[in-house]
Amino acid sequence: MIEELLPESVVAVEMLGDEAIHEAPLYPEEAELVARAVPKRRREFSAVRACARRAMEKLGVPPQPVLSGERGAPRWPDGLAGSMTHCEGYCAAALVRATDLASLGIDAEPHAPLPEGVAEAVLLPSEQQRLGRLAAERPDVHWDRLLFSAKESVYKAWFPLTGMWLDFMEADIELAAEPGGRRHGTLRARLLVPGPEVGGQRLQVFEGRWSVAHSLVASAVVVPHP
């Protein structure tokens, strides 16, 4: 599901269903991070790291711990960029060589409406207006949840480049559905704060793709080198 949203240079590994909630082995330093966590959190933490290690192997990188850095962001081995996501019954990790992409972000969420009151807290008025039009055209997609996922992916791509927080209201995201009836399309995020500098150029727009399948919405954002 995630893999089809990403360039060929990115390796994505996913788990769906029972596999995604199985508690996988952890390195001691990883286990220490979730020693006091509830079982559900430990299962999610370990399963998504199992995905990450499989992705490392596919890139020819020896499997190793994935620890949490500032604001909980994963710390990847030197020379790699990546992102992870997990929700009920699903987890995924995507890795790429840092020479191929500057950054990336992935996110998956249940394909269901956002809880009451959340949309008003995380969506700009302009975004809500566009979602109204999309919902009228394609009522089979929960556009509010999809936009929330896109904002998560934008943040995950943003943070490794800046080390700074990005508020939900600091990126204006436009979703577009591709023709043909399939539930997939593109996303474009216009940053409302100064964007990161990549290769000497300031980026104010992030772009990516989205899809709906398996009762999930998924999004991915990639930041190429200039």
mmCIF file of the C-alpha atoms, coordinates in Angstrom:
data_MODEL
# 
_entry.id   MODEL 
# 
loop_
_atom_site.group_PDB 
_atom_site.id 
_atom_site.type_symbol 
_atom_site.label_atom_id 
_atom_site.label_alt_id 
_atom_site.label_comp_id 
_atom_site.label_asym_id 
_atom_site.label_entity_id 
_atom_site.label_seq_id 
_atom_site.pdbx_PDB_ins_code 
_atom_site.Cartn_x 
_atom_site.Cartn_y 
_atom_site.Cartn_z 
_atom_site.occupancy 
_atom_site.B_iso_or_equiv 
_atom_site.pdbx_formal_charge 
_atom_site.auth_seq_id 
_atom_site.auth_comp_id 
_atom_site.auth_asym_id 
_atom_site.auth_atom_id 
_atom_site.pdbx_PDB_model_num 
ATOM 1   C CA . MET A 1 1   ? 0.000   0.000   0.000   1.00 0.00 ? 1   MET A CA 1 
ATOM 2   C CA . ILE A 1 2   ? 2.751   2.470   0.957   1.00 0.00 ? 2   ILE A CA 1 
ATOM 3   C CA . GLU A 1 3   ? 5.215   1.135   -1.593  1.00 0.00 ? 3   GLU A CA 1 
ATOM 4   C CA . GLU A 1 4   ? 3.042   2.138   -4.557  1.00 0.00 ? 4   GLU A CA 1 
ATOM 5   C CA . LEU A 1 5   ? 3.104   5.750   -3.343  1.00 0.00 ? 5   LEU A CA 1 
ATOM 6   C CA . LEU A 1 6   ? 6.900   6.030   -3.322  1.00 0.00 ? 6   LEU A CA 1 
ATOM 7   C CA . PRO A 1 7   ? 9.693   6.237   -5.930  1.00 0.00 ? 7   PRO A CA 1 
ATOM 8   C CA . GLU A 1 8   ? 11.534  3.064   -6.924  1.00 0.00 ? 8   GLU A CA 1 
ATOM 9   C CA . SER A 1 9   ? 14.594  4.167   -4.946  1.00 0.00 ? 9   SER A CA 1 
ATOM 10  C CA . VAL A 1 10  ? 12.620  3.742   -1.689  1.00 0.00 ? 10  VAL A CA 1 
ATOM 11  C CA . VAL A 1 11  ? 12.285  0.356   -0.006  1.00 0.00 ? 11  VAL A CA 1 
ATOM 12  C CA . ALA A 1 12  ? 9.021   -0.093  1.892   1.00 0.00 ? 12  ALA A CA 1 
ATOM 13  C CA . VAL A 1 13  ? 8.092   -3.016  4.148   1.00 0.00 ? 13  VAL A CA 1 
ATOM 14  C CA . GLU A 1 14  ? 4.569   -3.396  5.491   1.00 0.00 ? 14  GLU A CA 1 
ATOM 15  C CA . MET A 1 15  ? 2.663   -5.665  7.874   1.00 0.00 ? 15  MET A CA 1 
ATOM 16  C CA . LEU A 1 16  ? -1.104  -6.057  7.803   1.00 0.00 ? 16  LEU A CA 1 
ATOM 17  C CA . GLY A 1 17  ? -3.450  -7.833  10.176  1.00 0.00 ? 17  GLY A CA 1 
ATOM 18  C CA . ASP A 1 18  ? -2.142  -10.195 12.865  1.00 0.00 ? 18  ASP A CA 1 
ATOM 19  C CA . GLU A 1 19  ? 1.484   -9.756  11.775  1.00 0.00 ? 19  GLU A CA 1 
ATOM 20  C CA . ALA A 1 20  ? 1.232   -6.027  12.507  1.00 0.00 ? 20  ALA A CA 1 
ATOM 21  C CA . ILE A 1 21  ? 0.331   -6.643  16.163  1.00 0.00 ? 21  ILE A CA 1 
ATOM 22  C CA . HIS A 1 22  ? 2.860   -9.424  16.828  1.00 0.00 ? 22  HIS A CA 1 
ATOM 23  C CA . GLU A 1 23  ? 5.523   -8.509  19.371  1.00 0.00 ? 23  GLU A CA 1 
ATOM 24  C CA . ALA A 1 24  ? 8.842   -8.832  17.517  1.00 0.00 ? 24  ALA A CA 1 
ATOM 25  C CA . PRO A 1 25  ? 12.295  -9.131  19.118  1.00 0.00 ? 25  PRO A CA 1 
ATOM 26  C CA . LEU A 1 26  ? 13.952  -5.865  20.148  1.00 0.00 ? 26  LEU A CA 1 
ATOM 27  C CA . TYR A 1 27  ? 17.517  -4.811  20.800  1.00 0.00 ? 27  TYR A CA 1 
ATOM 28  C CA . PRO A 1 28  ? 18.152  -4.140  24.514  1.00 0.00 ? 28  PRO A CA 1 
ATOM 29  C CA . GLU A 1 29  ? 18.393  -0.383  24.017  1.00 0.00 ? 29  GLU A CA 1 
ATOM 30  C CA . GLU A 1 30  ? 15.063  -0.420  22.147  1.00 0.00 ? 30  GLU A CA 1 
ATOM 31  C CA . ALA A 1 31  ? 13.398  -2.560  24.799  1.00 0.00 ? 31  ALA A CA 1 
ATOM 32  C CA . GLU A 1 32  ? 14.474  -0.029  27.423  1.00 0.00 ? 32  GLU A CA 1 
ATOM 33  C CA . LEU A 1 33  ? 12.454  2.673   25.626  1.00 0.00 ? 33  LEU A CA 1 
ATOM 34  C CA . VAL A 1 34  ? 9.189   0.745   26.048  1.00 0.00 ? 34  VAL A CA 1 
ATOM 35  C CA . ALA A 1 35  ? 9.918   -1.085  29.279  1.00 0.00 ? 35  ALA A CA 1 
ATOM 36  C CA . ARG A 1 36  ? 7.044   0.689   31.042  1.00 0.00 ? 36  ARG A CA 1 
ATOM 37  C CA . ALA A 1 37  ? 4.715   0.883   28.052  1.00 0.00 ? 37  ALA A CA 1 
ATOM 38  C CA . VAL A 1 38  ? 1.408   -0.966  27.831  1.00 0.00 ? 38  VAL A CA 1 
ATOM 39  C CA . PRO A 1 39  ? 1.442   -4.203  25.762  1.00 0.00 ? 39  PRO A CA 1 
ATOM 40  C CA . LYS A 1 40  ? -0.282  -2.584  22.767  1.00 0.00 ? 40  LYS A CA 1 
ATOM 41  C CA . ARG A 1 41  ? 2.384   0.120   22.571  1.00 0.00 ? 41  ARG A CA 1 
ATOM 42  C CA . ARG A 1 42  ? 5.191   -2.479  22.845  1.00 0.00 ? 42  ARG A CA 1 
ATOM 43  C CA . ARG A 1 43  ? 3.669   -4.546  20.029  1.00 0.00 ? 43  ARG A CA 1 
ATOM 44  C CA . GLU A 1 44  ? 3.355   -1.546  17.730  1.00 0.00 ? 44  GLU A CA 1 
ATOM 45  C CA . PHE A 1 45  ? 6.850   -0.337  18.612  1.00 0.00 ? 45  PHE A CA 1 
ATOM 46  C CA . SER A 1 46  ? 8.445   -3.719  17.911  1.00 0.00 ? 46  SER A CA 1 
ATOM 47  C CA . ALA A 1 47  ? 6.454   -4.589  14.774  1.00 0.00 ? 47  ALA A CA 1 
ATOM 48  C CA . VAL A 1 48  ? 7.280   -1.353  12.985  1.00 0.00 ? 48  VAL A CA 1 
ATOM 49  C CA . ARG A 1 49  ? 10.959  -1.802  13.851  1.00 0.00 ? 49  ARG A CA 1 
ATOM 50  C CA . ALA A 1 50  ? 10.834  -5.289  12.385  1.00 0.00 ? 50  ALA A CA 1 
ATOM 51  C CA . CYS A 1 51  ? 9.637   -3.608  9.176   1.00 0.00 ? 51  CYS A CA 1 
ATOM 52  C CA . ALA A 1 52  ? 12.506  -1.133  9.371   1.00 0.00 ? 52  ALA A CA 1 
ATOM 53  C CA . ARG A 1 53  ? 15.101  -3.878  9.776   1.00 0.00 ? 53  ARG A CA 1 
ATOM 54  C CA . ARG A 1 54  ? 13.758  -5.782  6.785   1.00 0.00 ? 54  ARG A CA 1 
ATOM 55  C CA . ALA A 1 55  ? 14.016  -2.576  4.779   1.00 0.00 ? 55  ALA A CA 1 
ATOM 56  C CA . MET A 1 56  ? 17.618  -2.124  5.931   1.00 0.00 ? 56  MET A CA 1 
ATOM 57  C CA . GLU A 1 57  ? 18.446  -5.622  4.732   1.00 0.00 ? 57  GLU A CA 1 
ATOM 58  C CA . LYS A 1 58  ? 16.908  -4.923  1.337   1.00 0.00 ? 58  LYS A CA 1 
ATOM 59  C CA . LEU A 1 59  ? 19.174  -1.871  1.057   1.00 0.00 ? 59  LEU A CA 1 
ATOM 60  C CA . GLY A 1 60  ? 22.212  -3.923  2.035   1.00 0.00 ? 60  GLY A CA 1 
ATOM 61  C CA . VAL A 1 61  ? 22.513  -2.260  5.446   1.00 0.00 ? 61  VAL A CA 1 
ATOM 62  C CA . PRO A 1 62  ? 23.112  -4.521  8.492   1.00 0.00 ? 62  PRO A CA 1 
ATOM 63  C CA . PRO A 1 63  ? 19.997  -4.549  10.743  1.00 0.00 ? 63  PRO A CA 1 
ATOM 64  C CA . GLN A 1 64  ? 20.469  -2.396  13.807  1.00 0.00 ? 64  GLN A CA 1 
ATOM 65  C CA . PRO A 1 65  ? 18.485  -0.625  16.534  1.00 0.00 ? 65  PRO A CA 1 
ATOM 66  C CA . VAL A 1 66  ? 16.119  2.181   15.650  1.00 0.00 ? 66  VAL A CA 1 
ATOM 67  C CA . LEU A 1 67  ? 16.119  4.506   18.633  1.00 0.00 ? 67  LEU A CA 1 
ATOM 68  C CA . SER A 1 68  ? 14.048  7.626   19.190  1.00 0.00 ? 68  SER A CA 1 
ATOM 69  C CA . GLY A 1 69  ? 15.585  11.050  18.883  1.00 0.00 ? 69  GLY A CA 1 
ATOM 70  C CA . GLU A 1 70  ? 14.169  14.518  19.455  1.00 0.00 ? 70  GLU A CA 1 
ATOM 71  C CA . ARG A 1 71  ? 10.350  14.593  19.569  1.00 0.00 ? 71  ARG A CA 1 
ATOM 72  C CA . GLY A 1 72  ? 10.330  10.821  19.124  1.00 0.00 ? 72  GLY A CA 1 
ATOM 73  C CA . ALA A 1 73  ? 11.645  10.924  15.549  1.00 0.00 ? 73  ALA A CA 1 
ATOM 74  C CA . PRO A 1 74  ? 13.471  7.713   14.549  1.00 0.00 ? 74  PRO A CA 1 
ATOM 75  C CA . ARG A 1 75  ? 17.259  7.892   14.357  1.00 0.00 ? 75  ARG A CA 1 
ATOM 76  C CA . TRP A 1 76  ? 18.358  6.137   11.186  1.00 0.00 ? 76  TRP A CA 1 
ATOM 77  C CA . PRO A 1 77  ? 21.784  4.684   10.374  1.00 0.00 ? 77  PRO A CA 1 
ATOM 78  C CA . ASP A 1 78  ? 24.198  7.071   8.705   1.00 0.00 ? 78  ASP A CA 1 
ATOM 79  C CA . GLY A 1 79  ? 23.473  7.409   5.014   1.00 0.00 ? 79  GLY A CA 1 
ATOM 80  C CA . LEU A 1 80  ? 19.770  6.545   5.268   1.00 0.00 ? 80  LEU A CA 1 
ATOM 81  C CA . ALA A 1 81  ? 16.572  8.568   5.417   1.00 0.00 ? 81  ALA A CA 1 
ATOM 82  C CA . GLY A 1 82  ? 13.250  7.070   6.328   1.00 0.00 ? 82  GLY A CA 1 
ATOM 83  C CA . SER A 1 83  ? 9.884   7.121   8.021   1.00 0.00 ? 83  SER A CA 1 
ATOM 84  C CA . MET A 1 84  ? 7.634   4.734   9.945   1.00 0.00 ? 84  MET A CA 1 
ATOM 85  C CA . THR A 1 85  ? 3.914   4.523   10.669  1.00 0.00 ? 85  THR A CA 1 
ATOM 86  C CA . HIS A 1 86  ? 1.541   2.287   12.574  1.00 0.00 ? 86  HIS A CA 1 
ATOM 87  C CA . CYS A 1 87  ? -2.148  2.154   13.326  1.00 0.00 ? 87  CYS A CA 1 
ATOM 88  C CA . GLU A 1 88  ? -4.596  -0.577  14.320  1.00 0.00 ? 88  GLU A CA 1 
ATOM 89  C CA . GLY A 1 89  ? -3.717  -3.690  12.283  1.00 0.00 ? 89  GLY A CA 1 
ATOM 90  C CA . TYR A 1 90  ? -1.076  -2.070  10.090  1.00 0.00 ? 90  TYR A CA 1 
ATOM 91  C CA . CYS A 1 91  ? 2.508   -0.868  10.241  1.00 0.00 ? 91  CYS A CA 1 
ATOM 92  C CA . ALA A 1 92  ? 5.132   0.113   7.690   1.00 0.00 ? 92  ALA A CA 1 
ATOM 93  C CA . ALA A 1 93  ? 8.634   1.479   7.319   1.00 0.00 ? 93  ALA A CA 1 
ATOM 94  C CA . ALA A 1 94  ? 10.161  3.161   4.271   1.00 0.00 ? 94  ALA A CA 1 
ATOM 95  C CA . LEU A 1 95  ? 13.889  3.692   3.834   1.00 0.00 ? 95  LEU A CA 1 
ATOM 96  C CA . VAL A 1 96  ? 16.029  5.252   1.142   1.00 0.00 ? 96  VAL A CA 1 
ATOM 97  C CA . ARG A 1 97  ? 19.661  6.137   0.699   1.00 0.00 ? 97  ARG A CA 1 
ATOM 98  C CA . ALA A 1 98  ? 20.197  9.774   1.644   1.00 0.00 ? 98  ALA A CA 1 
ATOM 99  C CA . THR A 1 99  ? 21.904  10.352  -1.697  1.00 0.00 ? 99  THR A CA 1 
ATOM 100 C CA . ASP A 1 100 ? 18.622  9.522   -3.471  1.00 0.00 ? 100 ASP A CA 1 
ATOM 101 C CA . LEU A 1 101 ? 16.196  11.647  -1.444  1.00 0.00 ? 101 LEU A CA 1 
ATOM 102 C CA . ALA A 1 102 ? 16.587  14.481  1.039   1.00 0.00 ? 102 ALA A CA 1 
ATOM 103 C CA . SER A 1 103 ? 13.684  13.276  3.195   1.00 0.00 ? 103 SER A CA 1 
ATOM 104 C CA . LEU A 1 104 ? 10.401  11.391  3.183   1.00 0.00 ? 104 LEU A CA 1 
ATOM 105 C CA . GLY A 1 105 ? 7.364   10.881  5.365   1.00 0.00 ? 105 GLY A CA 1 
ATOM 106 C CA . ILE A 1 106 ? 4.685   8.173   5.437   1.00 0.00 ? 106 ILE A CA 1 
ATOM 107 C CA . ASP A 1 107 ? 1.473   7.790   7.417   1.00 0.00 ? 107 ASP A CA 1 
ATOM 108 C CA . ALA A 1 108 ? -1.470  5.386   7.619   1.00 0.00 ? 108 ALA A CA 1 
ATOM 109 C CA . GLU A 1 109 ? -4.769  5.872   9.430   1.00 0.00 ? 109 GLU A CA 1 
ATOM 110 C CA . PRO A 1 110 ? -8.082  4.004   9.718   1.00 0.00 ? 110 PRO A CA 1 
ATOM 111 C CA . HIS A 1 111 ? -10.419 4.877   6.851   1.00 0.00 ? 111 HIS A CA 1 
ATOM 112 C CA . ALA A 1 112 ? -13.029 6.494   9.080   1.00 0.00 ? 112 ALA A CA 1 
ATOM 113 C CA . PRO A 1 113 ? -14.157 10.044  9.867   1.00 0.00 ? 113 PRO A CA 1 
ATOM 114 C CA . LEU A 1 114 ? -12.050 12.088  12.251  1.00 0.00 ? 114 LEU A CA 1 
ATOM 115 C CA . PRO A 1 115 ? -13.435 12.208  15.792  1.00 0.00 ? 115 PRO A CA 1 
ATOM 116 C CA . GLU A 1 116 ? -15.819 15.085  16.454  1.00 0.00 ? 116 GLU A CA 1 
ATOM 117 C CA . GLY A 1 117 ? -14.048 18.403  16.886  1.00 0.00 ? 117 GLY A CA 1 
ATOM 118 C CA . VAL A 1 118 ? -10.693 17.278  15.490  1.00 0.00 ? 118 VAL A CA 1 
ATOM 119 C CA . ALA A 1 119 ? -11.166 18.681  11.982  1.00 0.00 ? 119 ALA A CA 1 
ATOM 120 C CA . GLU A 1 120 ? -11.720 22.192  13.323  1.00 0.00 ? 120 GLU A CA 1 
ATOM 121 C CA . ALA A 1 121 ? -8.500  21.900  15.345  1.00 0.00 ? 121 ALA A CA 1 
ATOM 122 C CA . VAL A 1 122 ? -6.221  20.653  12.561  1.00 0.00 ? 122 VAL A CA 1 
ATOM 123 C CA . LEU A 1 123 ? -7.668  21.837  9.233   1.00 0.00 ? 123 LEU A CA 1 
ATOM 124 C CA . LEU A 1 124 ? -7.462  25.327  7.763   1.00 0.00 ? 124 LEU A CA 1 
ATOM 125 C CA . PRO A 1 125 ? -10.706 26.959  6.539   1.00 0.00 ? 125 PRO A CA 1 
ATOM 126 C CA . SER A 1 126 ? -9.396  26.761  2.966   1.00 0.00 ? 126 SER A CA 1 
ATOM 127 C CA . GLU A 1 127 ? -8.759  23.037  3.383   1.00 0.00 ? 127 GLU A CA 1 
ATOM 128 C CA . GLN A 1 128 ? -12.224 22.438  4.814   1.00 0.00 ? 128 GLN A CA 1 
ATOM 129 C CA . GLN A 1 129 ? -13.783 24.202  1.828   1.00 0.00 ? 129 GLN A CA 1 
ATOM 130 C CA . ARG A 1 130 ? -11.876 22.033  -0.632  1.00 0.00 ? 130 ARG A CA 1 
ATOM 131 C CA . LEU A 1 131 ? -12.788 18.895  1.315   1.00 0.00 ? 131 LEU A CA 1 
ATOM 132 C CA . GLY A 1 132 ? -16.463 19.807  1.001   1.00 0.00 ? 132 GLY A CA 1 
ATOM 133 C CA . ARG A 1 133 ? -16.129 19.816  -2.795  1.00 0.00 ? 133 ARG A CA 1 
ATOM 134 C CA . LEU A 1 134 ? -14.184 16.541  -2.809  1.00 0.00 ? 134 LEU A CA 1 
ATOM 135 C CA . ALA A 1 135 ? -16.747 14.864  -0.566  1.00 0.00 ? 135 ALA A CA 1 
ATOM 136 C CA . ALA A 1 136 ? -19.540 15.879  -2.938  1.00 0.00 ? 136 ALA A CA 1 
ATOM 137 C CA . GLU A 1 137 ? -17.630 14.381  -5.880  1.00 0.00 ? 137 GLU A CA 1 
ATOM 138 C CA . ARG A 1 138 ? -16.275 11.269  -4.141  1.00 0.00 ? 138 ARG A CA 1 
ATOM 139 C CA . PRO A 1 139 ? -18.343 10.405  -1.040  1.00 0.00 ? 139 PRO A CA 1 
ATOM 140 C CA . ASP A 1 140 ? -16.643 6.998   -0.814  1.00 0.00 ? 140 ASP A CA 1 
ATOM 141 C CA . VAL A 1 141 ? -13.508 8.628   0.707   1.00 0.00 ? 141 VAL A CA 1 
ATOM 142 C CA . HIS A 1 142 ? -13.219 10.037  4.224   1.00 0.00 ? 142 HIS A CA 1 
ATOM 143 C CA . TRP A 1 143 ? -11.374 13.133  3.075   1.00 0.00 ? 143 TRP A CA 1 
ATOM 144 C CA . ASP A 1 144 ? -10.942 14.629  6.536   1.00 0.00 ? 144 ASP A CA 1 
ATOM 145 C CA . ARG A 1 145 ? -8.995  11.587  7.743   1.00 0.00 ? 145 ARG A CA 1 
ATOM 146 C CA . LEU A 1 146 ? -6.987  11.509  4.529   1.00 0.00 ? 146 LEU A CA 1 
ATOM 147 C CA . LEU A 1 147 ? -5.987  15.142  4.954   1.00 0.00 ? 147 LEU A CA 1 
ATOM 148 C CA . PHE A 1 148 ? -5.004  14.474  8.553   1.00 0.00 ? 148 PHE A CA 1 
ATOM 149 C CA . SER A 1 149 ? -2.759  11.636  7.297   1.00 0.00 ? 149 SER A CA 1 
ATOM 150 C CA . ALA A 1 150 ? -1.231  13.938  4.692   1.00 0.00 ? 150 ALA A CA 1 
ATOM 151 C CA . LYS A 1 151 ? -0.394  16.495  7.390   1.00 0.00 ? 151 LYS A CA 1 
ATOM 152 C CA . GLU A 1 152 ? 1.328   13.769  9.399   1.00 0.00 ? 152 GLU A CA 1 
ATOM 153 C CA . SER A 1 153 ? 3.399   12.754  6.359   1.00 0.00 ? 153 SER A CA 1 
ATOM 154 C CA . VAL A 1 154 ? 4.356   16.363  5.688   1.00 0.00 ? 154 VAL A CA 1 
ATOM 155 C CA . TYR A 1 155 ? 5.525   16.781  9.271   1.00 0.00 ? 155 TYR A CA 1 
ATOM 156 C CA . LYS A 1 156 ? 7.566   13.552  9.151   1.00 0.00 ? 156 LYS A CA 1 
ATOM 157 C CA . ALA A 1 157 ? 9.315   14.769  5.990   1.00 0.00 ? 157 ALA A CA 1 
ATOM 158 C CA . TRP A 1 158 ? 9.773   18.273  7.430   1.00 0.00 ? 158 TRP A CA 1 
ATOM 159 C CA . PHE A 1 159 ? 11.260  17.447  10.822  1.00 0.00 ? 159 PHE A CA 1 
ATOM 160 C CA . PRO A 1 160 ? 14.520  15.710  9.731   1.00 0.00 ? 160 PRO A CA 1 
ATOM 161 C CA . LEU A 1 161 ? 15.299  18.748  7.575   1.00 0.00 ? 161 LEU A CA 1 
ATOM 162 C CA . THR A 1 162 ? 14.610  21.373  10.234  1.00 0.00 ? 162 THR A CA 1 
ATOM 163 C CA . GLY A 1 163 ? 14.564  19.801  13.698  1.00 0.00 ? 163 GLY A CA 1 
ATOM 164 C CA . MET A 1 164 ? 11.572  22.055  14.343  1.00 0.00 ? 164 MET A CA 1 
ATOM 165 C CA . TRP A 1 165 ? 7.907   21.555  15.123  1.00 0.00 ? 165 TRP A CA 1 
ATOM 166 C CA . LEU A 1 166 ? 5.413   22.186  12.292  1.00 0.00 ? 166 LEU A CA 1 
ATOM 167 C CA . ASP A 1 167 ? 1.892   22.961  13.440  1.00 0.00 ? 167 ASP A CA 1 
ATOM 168 C CA . PHE A 1 168 ? -1.085  21.451  11.611  1.00 0.00 ? 168 PHE A CA 1 
ATOM 169 C CA . MET A 1 169 ? -2.111  24.976  10.610  1.00 0.00 ? 169 MET A CA 1 
ATOM 170 C CA . GLU A 1 170 ? 1.282   25.807  9.092   1.00 0.00 ? 170 GLU A CA 1 
ATOM 171 C CA . ALA A 1 171 ? 0.828   23.776  5.918   1.00 0.00 ? 171 ALA A CA 1 
ATOM 172 C CA . ASP A 1 172 ? -2.037  24.227  3.457   1.00 0.00 ? 172 ASP A CA 1 
ATOM 173 C CA . ILE A 1 173 ? -2.607  20.888  1.729   1.00 0.00 ? 173 ILE A CA 1 
ATOM 174 C CA . GLU A 1 174 ? -4.527  20.315  -1.472  1.00 0.00 ? 174 GLU A CA 1 
ATOM 175 C CA . LEU A 1 175 ? -5.657  16.778  -2.336  1.00 0.00 ? 175 LEU A CA 1 
ATOM 176 C CA . ALA A 1 176 ? -6.536  15.645  -5.844  1.00 0.00 ? 176 ALA A CA 1 
ATOM 177 C CA . ALA A 1 177 ? -8.113  12.377  -6.972  1.00 0.00 ? 177 ALA A CA 1 
ATOM 178 C CA . GLU A 1 178 ? -6.788  10.748  -10.105 1.00 0.00 ? 178 GLU A CA 1 
ATOM 179 C CA . PRO A 1 179 ? -9.340  9.819   -12.787 1.00 0.00 ? 179 PRO A CA 1 
ATOM 180 C CA . GLY A 1 180 ? -10.551 6.286   -13.308 1.00 0.00 ? 180 GLY A CA 1 
ATOM 181 C CA . GLY A 1 181 ? -12.538 5.633   -10.147 1.00 0.00 ? 181 GLY A CA 1 
ATOM 182 C CA . ARG A 1 182 ? -9.693  4.207   -8.107  1.00 0.00 ? 182 ARG A CA 1 
ATOM 183 C CA . ARG A 1 183 ? -9.219  5.711   -4.668  1.00 0.00 ? 183 ARG A CA 1 
ATOM 184 C CA . HIS A 1 184 ? -5.786  7.239   -5.083  1.00 0.00 ? 184 HIS A CA 1 
ATOM 185 C CA . GLY A 1 185 ? -4.302  10.568  -6.026  1.00 0.00 ? 185 GLY A CA 1 
ATOM 186 C CA . THR A 1 186 ? -1.805  13.305  -5.268  1.00 0.00 ? 186 THR A CA 1 
ATOM 187 C CA . LEU A 1 187 ? -1.190  15.848  -2.523  1.00 0.00 ? 187 LEU A CA 1 
ATOM 188 C CA . ARG A 1 188 ? 0.511   19.220  -2.531  1.00 0.00 ? 188 ARG A CA 1 
ATOM 189 C CA . ALA A 1 189 ? 1.475   20.998  0.690   1.00 0.00 ? 189 ALA A CA 1 
ATOM 190 C CA . ARG A 1 190 ? 2.221   24.714  0.642   1.00 0.00 ? 190 ARG A CA 1 
ATOM 191 C CA . LEU A 1 191 ? 4.226   25.647  3.723   1.00 0.00 ? 191 LEU A CA 1 
ATOM 192 C CA . LEU A 1 192 ? 2.962   28.784  5.476   1.00 0.00 ? 192 LEU A CA 1 
ATOM 193 C CA . VAL A 1 193 ? 6.227   29.263  7.374   1.00 0.00 ? 193 VAL A CA 1 
ATOM 194 C CA . PRO A 1 194 ? 9.755   29.493  5.943   1.00 0.00 ? 194 PRO A CA 1 
ATOM 195 C CA . GLY A 1 195 ? 10.574  26.116  4.461   1.00 0.00 ? 195 GLY A CA 1 
ATOM 196 C CA . PRO A 1 196 ? 13.761  24.100  4.896   1.00 0.00 ? 196 PRO A CA 1 
ATOM 197 C CA . GLU A 1 197 ? 16.855  24.729  2.840   1.00 0.00 ? 197 GLU A CA 1 
ATOM 198 C CA . VAL A 1 198 ? 17.854  21.725  0.730   1.00 0.00 ? 198 VAL A CA 1 
ATOM 199 C CA . GLY A 1 199 ? 20.925  21.944  -1.437  1.00 0.00 ? 199 GLY A CA 1 
ATOM 200 C CA . GLY A 1 200 ? 21.028  25.709  -1.011  1.00 0.00 ? 200 GLY A CA 1 
ATOM 201 C CA . GLN A 1 201 ? 17.391  26.151  -2.091  1.00 0.00 ? 201 GLN A CA 1 
ATOM 202 C CA . ARG A 1 202 ? 14.474  26.980  0.181   1.00 0.00 ? 202 ARG A CA 1 
ATOM 203 C CA . LEU A 1 203 ? 11.520  24.650  -0.328  1.00 0.00 ? 203 LEU A CA 1 
ATOM 204 C CA . GLN A 1 204 ? 8.015   25.998  0.226   1.00 0.00 ? 204 GLN A CA 1 
ATOM 205 C CA . VAL A 1 205 ? 6.122   23.102  -1.345  1.00 0.00 ? 205 VAL A CA 1 
ATOM 206 C CA . PHE A 1 206 ? 6.119   19.397  -0.490  1.00 0.00 ? 206 PHE A CA 1 
ATOM 207 C CA . GLU A 1 207 ? 4.454   16.900  -2.803  1.00 0.00 ? 207 GLU A CA 1 
ATOM 208 C CA . GLY A 1 208 ? 3.297   13.323  -2.463  1.00 0.00 ? 208 GLY A CA 1 
ATOM 209 C CA . ARG A 1 209 ? 0.639   10.699  -3.113  1.00 0.00 ? 209 ARG A CA 1 
ATOM 210 C CA . TRP A 1 210 ? -2.223  9.005   -1.262  1.00 0.00 ? 210 TRP A CA 1 
ATOM 211 C CA . SER A 1 211 ? -4.403  5.918   -1.519  1.00 0.00 ? 211 SER A CA 1 
ATOM 212 C CA . VAL A 1 212 ? -7.318  4.192   0.206   1.00 0.00 ? 212 VAL A CA 1 
ATOM 213 C CA . ALA A 1 213 ? -7.360  0.389   0.574   1.00 0.00 ? 213 ALA A CA 1 
ATOM 214 C CA . HIS A 1 214 ? -7.772  -2.343  3.198   1.00 0.00 ? 214 HIS A CA 1 
ATOM 215 C CA . SER A 1 215 ? -9.955  -0.026  5.332   1.00 0.00 ? 215 SER A CA 1 
ATOM 216 C CA . LEU A 1 216 ? -6.981  2.352   5.620   1.00 0.00 ? 216 LEU A CA 1 
ATOM 217 C CA . VAL A 1 217 ? -5.897  5.680   4.198   1.00 0.00 ? 217 VAL A CA 1 
ATOM 218 C CA . ALA A 1 218 ? -2.206  6.091   3.445   1.00 0.00 ? 218 ALA A CA 1 
ATOM 219 C CA . SER A 1 219 ? -0.090  9.036   2.371   1.00 0.00 ? 219 SER A CA 1 
ATOM 220 C CA . ALA A 1 220 ? 3.537   9.588   1.475   1.00 0.00 ? 220 ALA A CA 1 
ATOM 221 C CA . VAL A 1 221 ? 5.608   12.728  0.915   1.00 0.00 ? 221 VAL A CA 1 
ATOM 222 C CA . VAL A 1 222 ? 9.048   12.776  -0.673  1.00 0.00 ? 222 VAL A CA 1 
ATOM 223 C CA . VAL A 1 223 ? 11.558  15.619  -0.735  1.00 0.00 ? 223 VAL A CA 1 
ATOM 224 C CA . PRO A 1 224 ? 14.022  15.233  -3.632  1.00 0.00 ? 224 PRO A CA 1 
ATOM 225 C CA . HIS A 1 225 ? 17.416  16.827  -3.812  1.00 0.00 ? 225 HIS A CA 1 
ATOM 226 C CA . PRO A 1 226 ? 17.378  19.957  -6.002  1.00 0.00 ? 226 PRO A CA 1 
# 
